[in-house]
Amino acid sequence: MIDGVKVPLEETTNDHYDKLMDGSIIHTRTLRFLGVGEDLALDIQRMTYARDYHKIINVIPS
């Protein structure tokens, strides 16, 4: 949502994995939406993986 308007996902890029020194793995995926605004919100309807993770997703605006 950009300023109260639903904006569709344009593309997904930079899907990669990084292994940290402690052995944990970070998965980074960049989602691109067209538009600009002040009031931004991300509503994830569905994300499917082979197993349950029960983890928090941190969203960092660029």
PDB file with SEQRES, HELIX, SHEET and CRYST1 records, atoms N, CA, C and O in Angstrom:
SEQRES   1 A   62  MET ILE ASP GLY VAL LYS VAL PRO LEU GLU GLU THR THR          
SEQRES   2 A   62  ASN ASP HIS TYR ASP LYS LEU MET ASP GLY SER ILE ILE          
SEQRES   3 A   62  HIS THR ARG THR LEU ARG PHE LEU GLY VAL GLY GLU ASP          
SEQRES   4 A   62  LEU ALA LEU ASP ILE GLN ARG MET THR TYR ALA ARG ASP          
SEQRES   5 A   62  TYR HIS LYS ILE ILE ASN VAL ILE PRO SER                      
SHEET    1 AA1 2 LEU A   9  LYS A  19  0                                        
SHEET    2 AA1 2 ILE A  25  PHE A  33 -1                                        
CRYST1    1.000    1.000    1.000  90.00  90.00  90.00 P 1           1          
ATOM      1  N   MET A   1       0.856  -1.174   0.000  1.00  0.00           N  
ATOM      2  CA  MET A   1       0.000   0.000   0.000  1.00  0.00           C  
ATOM      3  C   MET A   1       0.903   1.239   0.000  1.00  0.00           C  
ATOM      4  O   MET A   1       1.827   1.362   0.804  1.00  0.00           O  
ATOM      5  N   ILE A   2       0.607   2.138  -0.918  1.00  0.00           N  
ATOM      6  CA  ILE A   2       1.319   3.415  -0.980  1.00  0.00           C  
ATOM      7  C   ILE A   2       0.280   4.518  -0.852  1.00  0.00           C  
ATOM      8  O   ILE A   2      -0.558   4.702  -1.735  1.00  0.00           O  
ATOM      9  N   ASP A   3       0.342   5.248   0.254  1.00  0.00           N  
ATOM     10  CA  ASP A   3      -0.619   6.324   0.529  1.00  0.00           C  
ATOM     11  C   ASP A   3      -2.056   5.849   0.360  1.00  0.00           C  
ATOM     12  O   ASP A   3      -2.879   6.545  -0.236  1.00  0.00           O  
ATOM     13  N   GLY A   4      -2.358   4.658   0.888  1.00  0.00           N  
ATOM     14  CA  GLY A   4      -3.718   4.118   0.863  1.00  0.00           C  
ATOM     15  C   GLY A   4      -4.127   3.446  -0.426  1.00  0.00           C  
ATOM     16  O   GLY A   4      -5.270   3.003  -0.542  1.00  0.00           O  
ATOM     17  N   VAL A   5      -3.237   3.350  -1.402  1.00  0.00           N  
ATOM     18  CA  VAL A   5      -3.554   2.730  -2.697  1.00  0.00           C  
ATOM     19  C   VAL A   5      -2.811   1.396  -2.807  1.00  0.00           C  
ATOM     20  O   VAL A   5      -1.602   1.331  -2.585  1.00  0.00           O  
ATOM     21  N   LYS A   6      -3.547   0.334  -3.151  1.00  0.00           N  
ATOM     22  CA  LYS A   6      -2.927  -0.975  -3.310  1.00  0.00           C  
ATOM     23  C   LYS A   6      -2.088  -0.993  -4.589  1.00  0.00           C  
ATOM     24  O   LYS A   6      -2.592  -0.696  -5.672  1.00  0.00           O  
ATOM     25  N   VAL A   7      -0.802  -1.344  -4.456  1.00  0.00           N  
ATOM     26  CA  VAL A   7       0.131  -1.371  -5.579  1.00  0.00           C  
ATOM     27  C   VAL A   7       0.616  -2.809  -5.752  1.00  0.00           C  
ATOM     28  O   VAL A   7       1.102  -3.408  -4.792  1.00  0.00           O  
ATOM     29  N   PRO A   8       0.495  -3.373  -6.951  1.00  0.00           N  
ATOM     30  CA  PRO A   8       0.926  -4.762  -7.153  1.00  0.00           C  
ATOM     31  C   PRO A   8       2.452  -4.896  -7.181  1.00  0.00           C  
ATOM     32  O   PRO A   8       3.172  -3.944  -7.483  1.00  0.00           O  
ATOM     33  N   LEU A   9       2.912  -6.075  -6.866  1.00  0.00           N  
ATOM     34  CA  LEU A   9       4.336  -6.397  -6.941  1.00  0.00           C  
ATOM     35  C   LEU A   9       4.770  -6.351  -8.396  1.00  0.00           C  
ATOM     36  O   LEU A   9       4.159  -6.996  -9.248  1.00  0.00           O  
ATOM     37  N   GLU A  10       5.825  -5.593  -8.688  1.00  0.00           N  
ATOM     38  CA  GLU A  10       6.336  -5.460 -10.059  1.00  0.00           C  
ATOM     39  C   GLU A  10       7.274  -6.617 -10.400  1.00  0.00           C  
ATOM     40  O   GLU A  10       7.132  -7.251 -11.446  1.00  0.00           O  
ATOM     41  N   GLU A  11       8.240  -6.891  -9.506  1.00  0.00           N  
ATOM     42  CA  GLU A  11       9.168  -7.994  -9.745  1.00  0.00           C  
ATOM     43  C   GLU A  11       9.899  -8.370  -8.463  1.00  0.00           C  
ATOM     44  O   GLU A  11       9.937  -7.596  -7.506  1.00  0.00           O  
ATOM     45  N   THR A  12      10.475  -9.558  -8.455  1.00  0.00           N  
ATOM     46  CA  THR A  12      11.315 -10.035  -7.361  1.00  0.00           C  
ATOM     47  C   THR A  12      12.721 -10.193  -7.899  1.00  0.00           C  
ATOM     48  O   THR A  12      12.925 -10.836  -8.928  1.00  0.00           O  
ATOM     49  N   THR A  13      13.703  -9.605  -7.205  1.00  0.00           N  
ATOM     50  CA  THR A  13      15.092  -9.677  -7.655  1.00  0.00           C  
ATOM     51  C   THR A  13      15.998 -10.026  -6.483  1.00  0.00           C  
ATOM     52  O   THR A  13      15.547 -10.068  -5.338  1.00  0.00           O  
ATOM     53  N   ASN A  14      17.263 -10.274  -6.760  1.00  0.00           N  
ATOM     54  CA  ASN A  14      18.288 -10.487  -5.740  1.00  0.00           C  
ATOM     55  C   ASN A  14      17.913 -11.545  -4.707  1.00  0.00           C  
ATOM     56  O   ASN A  14      18.030 -11.313  -3.504  1.00  0.00           O  
ATOM     57  N   ASP A  15      17.469 -12.691  -5.175  1.00  0.00           N  
ATOM     58  CA  ASP A  15      17.130 -13.791  -4.287  1.00  0.00           C  
ATOM     59  C   ASP A  15      18.419 -14.553  -3.987  1.00  0.00           C  
ATOM     60  O   ASP A  15      18.909 -15.299  -4.834  1.00  0.00           O  
ATOM     61  N   HIS A  16      18.983 -14.366  -2.761  1.00  0.00           N  
ATOM     62  CA  HIS A  16      20.231 -15.049  -2.440  1.00  0.00           C  
ATOM     63  C   HIS A  16      20.327 -15.406  -0.956  1.00  0.00           C  
ATOM     64  O   HIS A  16      19.574 -14.900  -0.124  1.00  0.00           O  
ATOM     65  N   TYR A  17      21.260 -16.277  -0.659  1.00  0.00           N  
ATOM     66  CA  TYR A  17      21.478 -16.773   0.695  1.00  0.00           C  
ATOM     67  C   TYR A  17      22.897 -16.430   1.140  1.00  0.00           C  
ATOM     68  O   TYR A  17      23.836 -16.494   0.347  1.00  0.00           O  
ATOM     69  N   ASP A  18      23.046 -16.068   2.410  1.00  0.00           N  
ATOM     70  CA  ASP A  18      24.360 -15.788   2.992  1.00  0.00           C  
ATOM     71  C   ASP A  18      24.517 -16.630   4.253  1.00  0.00           C  
ATOM     72  O   ASP A  18      23.644 -16.627   5.120  1.00  0.00           O  
ATOM     73  N   LYS A  19      25.640 -17.355   4.352  1.00  0.00           N  
ATOM     74  CA  LYS A  19      25.921 -18.140   5.546  1.00  0.00           C  
ATOM     75  C   LYS A  19      26.811 -17.310   6.471  1.00  0.00           C  
ATOM     76  O   LYS A  19      27.869 -16.828   6.065  1.00  0.00           O  
ATOM     77  N   LEU A  20      26.368 -17.152   7.718  1.00  0.00           N  
ATOM     78  CA  LEU A  20      27.095 -16.367   8.699  1.00  0.00           C  
ATOM     79  C   LEU A  20      28.134 -17.219   9.420  1.00  0.00           C  
ATOM     80  O   LEU A  20      28.137 -18.446   9.314  1.00  0.00           O  
ATOM     81  N   MET A  21      29.014 -16.545  10.153  1.00  0.00           N  
ATOM     82  CA  MET A  21      30.090 -17.229  10.875  1.00  0.00           C  
ATOM     83  C   MET A  21      29.549 -18.238  11.889  1.00  0.00           C  
ATOM     84  O   MET A  21      30.188 -19.258  12.145  1.00  0.00           O  
ATOM     85  N   ASP A  22      28.377 -17.962  12.467  1.00  0.00           N  
ATOM     86  CA  ASP A  22      27.804 -18.875  13.461  1.00  0.00           C  
ATOM     87  C   ASP A  22      27.066 -20.054  12.830  1.00  0.00           C  
ATOM     88  O   ASP A  22      26.501 -20.887  13.538  1.00  0.00           O  
ATOM     89  N   GLY A  23      27.071 -20.122  11.491  1.00  0.00           N  
ATOM     90  CA  GLY A  23      26.423 -21.228  10.788  1.00  0.00           C  
ATOM     91  C   GLY A  23      24.998 -20.951  10.357  1.00  0.00           C  
ATOM     92  O   GLY A  23      24.434 -21.715   9.573  1.00  0.00           O  
ATOM     93  N   SER A  24      24.399 -19.870  10.853  1.00  0.00           N  
ATOM     94  CA  SER A  24      23.034 -19.546  10.435  1.00  0.00           C  
ATOM     95  C   SER A  24      23.045 -18.990   9.013  1.00  0.00           C  
ATOM     96  O   SER A  24      24.058 -18.481   8.534  1.00  0.00           O  
ATOM     97  N   ILE A  25      21.908 -19.100   8.359  1.00  0.00           N  
ATOM     98  CA  ILE A  25      21.787 -18.671   6.967  1.00  0.00           C  
ATOM     99  C   ILE A  25      20.733 -17.584   6.873  1.00  0.00           C  
ATOM    100  O   ILE A  25      19.644 -17.714   7.431  1.00  0.00           O  
ATOM    101  N   ILE A  26      21.062 -16.508   6.164  1.00  0.00           N  
ATOM    102  CA  ILE A  26      20.127 -15.408   5.927  1.00  0.00           C  
ATOM    103  C   ILE A  26      19.691 -15.456   4.473  1.00  0.00           C  
ATOM    104  O   ILE A  26      20.519 -15.509   3.564  1.00  0.00           O  
ATOM    105  N   HIS A  27      18.377 -15.437   4.265  1.00  0.00           N  
ATOM    106  CA  HIS A  27      17.808 -15.422   2.917  1.00  0.00           C  
ATOM    107  C   HIS A  27      17.310 -14.014   2.641  1.00  0.00           C  
ATOM    108  O   HIS A  27      16.485 -13.492   3.390  1.00  0.00           O  
ATOM    109  N   THR A  28      17.800 -13.395   1.576  1.00  0.00           N  
ATOM    110  CA  THR A  28      17.403 -12.045   1.207  1.00  0.00           C  
ATOM    111  C   THR A  28      16.700 -12.076  -0.148  1.00  0.00           C  
ATOM    112  O   THR A  28      17.203 -12.649  -1.114  1.00  0.00           O  
ATOM    113  N   ARG A  29      15.554 -11.462  -0.195  1.00  0.00           N  
ATOM    114  CA  ARG A  29      14.800 -11.351  -1.446  1.00  0.00           C  
ATOM    115  C   ARG A  29      14.320  -9.912  -1.556  1.00  0.00           C  
ATOM    116  O   ARG A  29      13.719  -9.394  -0.614  1.00  0.00           O  
ATOM    117  N   THR A  30      14.571  -9.256  -2.684  1.00  0.00           N  
ATOM    118  CA  THR A  30      14.156  -7.877  -2.905  1.00  0.00           C  
ATOM    119  C   THR A  30      12.874  -7.860  -3.724  1.00  0.00           C  
ATOM    120  O   THR A  30      12.806  -8.453  -4.801  1.00  0.00           O  
ATOM    121  N   LEU A  31      11.862  -7.177  -3.207  1.00  0.00           N  
ATOM    122  CA  LEU A  31      10.576  -7.020  -3.889  1.00  0.00           C  
ATOM    123  C   LEU A  31      10.479  -5.583  -4.383  1.00  0.00           C  
ATOM    124  O   LEU A  31      10.731  -4.648  -3.623  1.00  0.00           O  
ATOM    125  N   ARG A  32      10.117  -5.400  -5.649  1.00  0.00           N  
ATOM    126  CA  ARG A  32      10.048  -4.056  -6.225  1.00  0.00           C  
ATOM    127  C   ARG A  32       8.602  -3.703  -6.564  1.00  0.00           C  
ATOM    128  O   ARG A  32       7.894  -4.462  -7.226  1.00  0.00           O  
ATOM    129  N   PHE A  33       8.189  -2.534  -6.092  1.00  0.00           N  
ATOM    130  CA  PHE A  33       6.864  -1.981  -6.359  1.00  0.00           C  
ATOM    131  C   PHE A  33       7.049  -0.639  -7.044  1.00  0.00           C  
ATOM    132  O   PHE A  33       7.954   0.114  -6.688  1.00  0.00           O  
ATOM    133  N   LEU A  34       6.206  -0.327  -8.024  1.00  0.00           N  
ATOM    134  CA  LEU A  34       6.283   0.966  -8.701  1.00  0.00           C  
ATOM    135  C   LEU A  34       5.467   1.992  -7.936  1.00  0.00           C  
ATOM    136  O   LEU A  34       4.309   1.748  -7.598  1.00  0.00           O  
ATOM    137  N   GLY A  35       6.071   3.139  -7.664  1.00  0.00           N  
ATOM    138  CA  GLY A  35       5.359   4.214  -6.996  1.00  0.00           C  
ATOM    139  C   GLY A  35       6.193   4.821  -5.881  1.00  0.00           C  
ATOM    140  O   GLY A  35       7.186   4.246  -5.436  1.00  0.00           O  
ATOM    141  N   VAL A  36       5.771   5.981  -5.448  1.00  0.00           N  
ATOM    142  CA  VAL A  36       6.403   6.684  -4.334  1.00  0.00           C  
ATOM    143  C   VAL A  36       5.312   7.223  -3.432  1.00  0.00           C  
ATOM    144  O   VAL A  36       4.179   7.421  -3.871  1.00  0.00           O  
ATOM    145  N   GLY A  37       5.644   7.461  -2.178  1.00  0.00           N  
ATOM    146  CA  GLY A  37       4.664   8.003  -1.253  1.00  0.00           C  
ATOM    147  C   GLY A  37       5.245   8.127   0.136  1.00  0.00           C  
ATOM    148  O   GLY A  37       6.406   7.794   0.372  1.00  0.00           O  
ATOM    149  N   GLU A  38       4.430   8.606   1.046  1.00  0.00           N  
ATOM    150  CA  GLU A  38       4.840   8.824   2.433  1.00  0.00           C  
ATOM    151  C   GLU A  38       4.366   7.694   3.344  1.00  0.00           C  
ATOM    152  O   GLU A  38       5.115   7.244   4.210  1.00  0.00           O  
ATOM    153  N   ASP A  39       3.140   7.235   3.159  1.00  0.00           N  
ATOM    154  CA  ASP A  39       2.534   6.218   4.021  1.00  0.00           C  
ATOM    155  C   ASP A  39       2.656   4.862   3.327  1.00  0.00           C  
ATOM    156  O   ASP A  39       1.868   4.549   2.435  1.00  0.00           O  
ATOM    157  N   LEU A  40       3.648   4.050   3.738  1.00  0.00           N  
ATOM    158  CA  LEU A  40       3.925   2.772   3.088  1.00  0.00           C  
ATOM    159  C   LEU A  40       3.556   1.620   4.016  1.00  0.00           C  
ATOM    160  O   LEU A  40       3.807   1.681   5.220  1.00  0.00           O  
ATOM    161  N   ALA A  41       2.958   0.568   3.452  1.00  0.00           N  
ATOM    162  CA  ALA A  41       2.608  -0.624   4.224  1.00  0.00           C  
ATOM    163  C   ALA A  41       2.769  -1.843   3.327  1.00  0.00           C  
ATOM    164  O   ALA A  41       2.462  -1.798   2.136  1.00  0.00           O  
ATOM    165  N   LEU A  42       3.255  -2.934   3.915  1.00  0.00           N  
ATOM    166  CA  LEU A  42       3.428  -4.176   3.178  1.00  0.00           C  
ATOM    167  C   LEU A  42       2.487  -5.214   3.763  1.00  0.00           C  
ATOM    168  O   LEU A  42       2.533  -5.490   4.961  1.00  0.00           O  
ATOM    169  N   ASP A  43       1.631  -5.792   2.923  1.00  0.00           N  
ATOM    170  CA  ASP A  43       0.674  -6.822   3.336  1.00  0.00           C  
ATOM    171  C   ASP A  43       1.035  -8.107   2.590  1.00  0.00           C  
ATOM    172  O   ASP A  43       0.731  -8.244   1.405  1.00  0.00           O  
ATOM    173  N   ILE A  44       1.680  -9.042   3.277  1.00  0.00           N  
ATOM    174  CA  ILE A  44       2.069 -10.308   2.659  1.00  0.00           C  
ATOM    175  C   ILE A  44       0.893 -11.267   2.784  1.00  0.00           C  
ATOM    176  O   ILE A  44       0.535 -11.672   3.890  1.00  0.00           O  
ATOM    177  N   GLN A  45       0.297 -11.629   1.665  1.00  0.00           N  
ATOM    178  CA  GLN A  45      -0.857 -12.525   1.653  1.00  0.00           C  
ATOM    179  C   GLN A  45      -0.449 -13.991   1.774  1.00  0.00           C  
ATOM    180  O   GLN A  45      -1.125 -14.781   2.434  1.00  0.00           O  
ATOM    181  N   ARG A  46       0.672 -14.350   1.126  1.00  0.00           N  
ATOM    182  CA  ARG A  46       1.083 -15.757   1.132  1.00  0.00           C  
ATOM    183  C   ARG A  46       2.561 -15.863   0.794  1.00  0.00           C  
ATOM    184  O   ARG A  46       3.061 -15.172  -0.094  1.00  0.00           O  
ATOM    185  N   MET A  47       3.250 -16.737   1.513  1.00  0.00           N  
ATOM    186  CA  MET A  47       4.643 -17.049   1.232  1.00  0.00           C  
ATOM    187  C   MET A  47       4.791 -18.541   1.531  1.00  0.00           C  
ATOM    188  O   MET A  47       4.546 -18.975   2.657  1.00  0.00           O  
ATOM    189  N   THR A  48       5.184 -19.312   0.547  1.00  0.00           N  
ATOM    190  CA  THR A  48       5.207 -20.762   0.699  1.00  0.00           C  
ATOM    191  C   THR A  48       6.628 -21.298   0.734  1.00  0.00           C  
ATOM    192  O   THR A  48       7.446 -20.959  -0.120  1.00  0.00           O  
ATOM    193  N   TYR A  49       6.919 -22.126   1.713  1.00  0.00           N  
ATOM    194  CA  TYR A  49       8.206 -22.795   1.859  1.00  0.00           C  
ATOM    195  C   TYR A  49       7.955 -24.282   2.103  1.00  0.00           C  
ATOM    196  O   TYR A  49       6.833 -24.681   2.416  1.00  0.00           O  
ATOM    197  N   ALA A  50       8.981 -25.088   1.962  1.00  0.00           N  
ATOM    198  CA  ALA A  50       8.856 -26.533   2.132  1.00  0.00           C  
ATOM    199  C   ALA A  50       8.614 -26.933   3.590  1.00  0.00           C  
ATOM    200  O   ALA A  50       8.092 -28.016   3.853  1.00  0.00           O  
ATOM    201  N   ARG A  51       8.986 -26.070   4.535  1.00  0.00           N  
ATOM    202  CA  ARG A  51       8.762 -26.378   5.948  1.00  0.00           C  
ATOM    203  C   ARG A  51       8.377 -25.106   6.696  1.00  0.00           C  
ATOM    204  O   ARG A  51       8.576 -24.003   6.186  1.00  0.00           O  
ATOM    205  N   ASP A  52       7.831 -25.251   7.895  1.00  0.00           N  
ATOM    206  CA  ASP A  52       7.458 -24.117   8.726  1.00  0.00           C  
ATOM    207  C   ASP A  52       8.694 -23.542   9.404  1.00  0.00           C  
ATOM    208  O   ASP A  52       9.547 -24.292   9.880  1.00  0.00           O  
ATOM    209  N   TYR A  53       8.798 -22.214   9.451  1.00  0.00           N  
ATOM    210  CA  TYR A  53       9.934 -21.555  10.091  1.00  0.00           C  
ATOM    211  C   TYR A  53       9.560 -20.835  11.370  1.00  0.00           C  
ATOM    212  O   TYR A  53      10.352 -20.813  12.311  1.00  0.00           O  
ATOM    213  N   HIS A  54       8.363 -20.238  11.433  1.00  0.00           N  
ATOM    214  CA  HIS A  54       7.913 -19.489  12.606  1.00  0.00           C  
ATOM    215  C   HIS A  54       8.925 -18.420  13.004  1.00  0.00           C  
ATOM    216  O   HIS A  54       9.319 -18.330  14.167  1.00  0.00           O  
ATOM    217  N   LYS A  55       9.342 -17.614  12.033  1.00  0.00           N  
ATOM    218  CA  LYS A  55      10.324 -16.552  12.241  1.00  0.00           C  
ATOM    219  C   LYS A  55       9.693 -15.201  11.945  1.00  0.00           C  
ATOM    220  O   LYS A  55       8.684 -15.121  11.245  1.00  0.00           O  
ATOM    221  N   ILE A  56      10.280 -14.151  12.472  1.00  0.00           N  
ATOM    222  CA  ILE A  56       9.860 -12.777  12.210  1.00  0.00           C  
ATOM    223  C   ILE A  56      10.548 -12.277  10.954  1.00  0.00           C  
ATOM    224  O   ILE A  56      11.738 -12.517  10.752  1.00  0.00           O  
ATOM    225  N   ILE A  57       9.794 -11.578  10.105  1.00  0.00           N  
ATOM    226  CA  ILE A  57      10.343 -10.990   8.882  1.00  0.00           C  
ATOM    227  C   ILE A  57      10.560  -9.504   9.135  1.00  0.00           C  
ATOM    228  O   ILE A  57       9.611  -8.781   9.437  1.00  0.00           O  
ATOM    229  N   ASN A  58      11.806  -9.043   9.015  1.00  0.00           N  
ATOM    230  CA  ASN A  58      12.115  -7.626   9.141  1.00  0.00           C  
ATOM    231  C   ASN A  58      12.038  -6.976   7.781  1.00  0.00           C  
ATOM    232  O   ASN A  58      12.717  -7.416   6.854  1.00  0.00           O  
ATOM    233  N   VAL A  59      11.239  -5.950   7.634  1.00  0.00           N  
ATOM    234  CA  VAL A  59      11.089  -5.232   6.374  1.00  0.00           C  
ATOM    235  C   VAL A  59      11.833  -3.914   6.501  1.00  0.00           C  
ATOM    236  O   VAL A  59      11.542  -3.101   7.378  1.00  0.00           O  
ATOM    237  N   ILE A  60      12.807  -3.713   5.603  1.00  0.00           N  
ATOM    238  CA  ILE A  60      13.648  -2.519   5.632  1.00  0.00           C  
ATOM    239  C   ILE A  60      13.390  -1.696   4.376  1.00  0.00           C  
ATOM    240  O   ILE A  60      13.759  -2.127   3.284  1.00  0.00           O  
ATOM    241  N   PRO A  61      12.761  -0.515   4.498  1.00  0.00           N  
ATOM    242  CA  PRO A  61      12.545   0.303   3.299  1.00  0.00           C  
ATOM    243  C   PRO A  61      13.859   0.845   2.772  1.00  0.00           C  
ATOM    244  O   PRO A  61      14.757   1.189   3.540  1.00  0.00           O  
ATOM    245  N   SER A  62      13.963   0.916   1.445  1.00  0.00           N  
ATOM    246  CA  SER A  62      15.201   1.439   0.858  1.00  0.00           C  
ATOM    247  C   SER A  62      15.064   2.881   0.475  1.00  0.00           C  
ATOM    248  O   SER A  62      16.013   3.477  -0.034  1.00  0.00           O  
TER     249      SER A  62                                                      
END                                                                             
